[in-house]
């Protein structure tokens, strides 16, 4: 069962990465726009309920990429609106993604403390 889960995650994440690479290679979109597009796609697919089956099937392969971050934003807003009403629109996205944001800040600060930046040659 664990091997199957790993293969599903690898396949799902690999497809998302391959699509991103195709967008870089075949379009004039900048990587920043592609990354932003991935987050927005995750929000939109999560809002209409299409990303949840992908996340259930792909596991970490669907939840770790930026589309998964967008999905968590949409999911957090949906849950907060259910619990708190319209005020949940403002707080739900941050609540749903707090762990990921905290981890990014922590590991970014840790990397800044452990490594010295240098100019490229």
Secondary structure by P-SEA (a helix, b strand, c coil): caaaaaaaaaaaaaaaaaaaaaaaacccccaaaaaaaaaaaaaaaaaaccaaaaaaaacccccccaaaaaaaaaaaaaaaaacccccccccaaaaacaaaaaaaaaaaaaaaacbbbbccc
